[in-house]
């Protein structure tokens, strides 16, 4: 016999994990953008 449905705890855990992954991805993107901005400012400052 094959059980095809999951219980509510598994589904809630997957939703929470998916939300955490999306938050971490967003933080990674924001961090990358901030790093690029810092690099640009440092480059401009050192070439003046």
N, C-alpha and C positions, 0 to 999 in steps of 0.2 A: 504494500500500500504506500502511495506517495502522498505526502502532505504538501500542498502547494501554497497554503496561506501562512503568514507569520502572525504571531500574536501581537498585541498592542505594545508591549514593552520593546520588542525588536523594532517595530515601526517608529516609535518615539525616539529610540536611540539612534536610528538612522537619520531621522530628521534633525536631531540635535547635532550629530556629527557633520551632516551636510552644511548646517548653518555655521558651525565652527570653521569648517574648511573655507566657506565663502568669506568669512570675516578675516581669516588669515591670508587669503589671496588678496583681498582688498588692502590689508596692511602692507603686504609685500609690494603691491603696485605703488602705494603712496610713498613707501620708503625709497623705492627706486627713483621716483620722480624727484623727491627731495634730494637724493644723492646727486642726480644730474644737475639740479639747480645749484647746489653747492659747488660742484666741479666747474660749472660755467662761471660762477662768480669768482672763484679762486683763479681761474684762467684769465679772466678780465683784469682782476686786481694785480696779478703778477706781470701782465704785459704792459701796464701803464707806466 
